[in-house]
Amino acid sequence: MTSKVLKDELATYEKERKRLEKEHLGKFVLIHGDEVIDTFDNFQNAADEGLRRFGDAPFLIRQIGRDEAHLSPAVIFGLTRVNTPHVTDG
């Protein structure tokens, strides 16, 4: 389940995997090219930051420590556009 478009991001994740799993297990990592941008407590925050920084350019969001077989392709390839309306209490 690889993409030529995101091969750098996938390689960066693999290169940083041990450190990320040791320091940020269970969080979501945002990767662009060969740079780990940041880690986030949830997918939505990672997606928001990826869209803010990179717009339509490809980026990778992946939950740290999850086997690739258990992730949706949209998460692996950073294709999901998550725009959740803000809910306010009345």
Beta strands, then each sheet from edge to edge (+ up, - down):
strand 1: 28-32
strand 2: 35-40
strand 3: 60-63
sheet 1: 2+ 1- 3+
end
